[in-house]
Each structure stands twice: as structure tokens, then as C-alpha cells.
């Protein structure tokens, strides 16, 4: 059912997005864990950057869903 912003998500769409959010959140947590464990500053920075990248994707997808309400 479309809303004023033009979002028309089926239950299948929502299920796929929910799965994607779960995968992105897991990837972010894993990268954050590695960032906390690496001793090498370059690897620590890389893992932090990867975590931030996943967090931004999660936030963007979540914001999209909130805009579709």
C-alpha cells in the first residue's frame, strides 16, 4: 500500500529488508569487535572504517523504512 512519500512495500519486501538489516548489523558488530582487538593501528583503523561503513548503510536503510510509515 503506497504512502504519501510513494513507498509501496510488500510483506516480502519488508522481510528482505529485515534480513538485510540483520546482516548489516552483524557485520558492523564483527568489525567493531576486530577493531577492539587489533594491536596494529592500520588494521584497527581499517576495521573501524568498515564498521562505520556498515553503520551508515544500516542507518540509511532504517531511515528509509521510517520514512515509509
DOKOL-810690 format. One record per residue (C-alpha): residue number from 1; residue in three letters; x, z negated, y. Coordinates in steps of 0.1 Angstrom, whole numbers. Layout:
<rs>
R    n  res     xx     zz     yy
R  NUM  Ala      X      Z      Y
...
</rs>
This chain:
<rs>
R    n  res     xx     zz     yy
R    1  Unk      0      0      0
R    2  Unk     16     11     33
R    3  Unk     21    -15     61
R    4  Unk     23     -8     98
R    5  Unk     61      0     95
R    6  Unk     55     26     69
R    7  Unk     68      7     38
R    8  Unk     50     16      7
R    9  Unk     65     -3    -23
R   10  Unk     50     -3    -57
R   11  Unk     54    -32    -81
R   12  Unk     81    -11    -99
R   13  Unk    100     -7    -66
R   14  Unk     98    -44    -60
R   15  Unk    111    -51    -95
R   16  Unk    141    -27    -90
R   17  Unk    149    -43    -56
R   18  Unk    147    -78    -71
R   19  Unk    171    -68    -98
R   20  Unk    194    -53    -72
R   21  Unk    193    -84    -51
R   22  Unk    202   -105    -81
R   23  Unk    232    -82    -89
R   24  Unk    244    -82    -53
R   25  Unk    242   -120    -51
R   26  Unk    261   -124    -84
R   27  Unk    288   -100    -72
R   28  Unk    291   -120    -39
R   29  Unk    294   -153    -57
R   30  Unk    321   -139    -81
R   31  Unk    341   -125    -52
R   32  Unk    338   -158    -33
R   33  Unk    350   -177    -64
R   34  Unk    380   -155    -68
R   35  Unk    387   -158    -30
R   36  Unk    388   -196    -35
R   37  Unk    412   -194    -65
R   38  Unk    437   -167    -55
R   39  Unk    470   -180    -42
R   40  Unk    482   -147    -29
R   41  Unk    470   -142      7
R   42  Unk    464   -105      2
R   43  Unk    443   -110    -28
R   44  Unk    424   -139    -12
R   45  Unk    417   -117     19
R   46  Unk    406    -88     -4
R   47  Unk    382   -110    -24
R   48  Unk    368   -124      8
R   49  Unk    363    -89     22
R   50  Unk    345    -79    -10
R   51  Unk    323   -110     -8
R   52  Unk    314   -102     28
R   53  Unk    306    -66     20
R   54  Unk    282    -77     -8
R   55  Unk    267   -104     15
R   56  Unk    260    -77     42
R   57  Unk    243    -55     16
R   58  Unk    222    -84      4
R   59  Unk    212    -94     39
R   60  Unk    203    -58     48
R   61  Unk    181    -53     17
R   62  Unk    165    -87     22
R   63  Unk    158    -79     59
R   64  Unk    142    -46     48
R   65  Unk    119    -64     24
R   66  Unk    109    -89     51
R   67  Unk    101    -61     74
R   68  Unk     78    -46     48
R   69  Unk     55    -76     47
</rs>
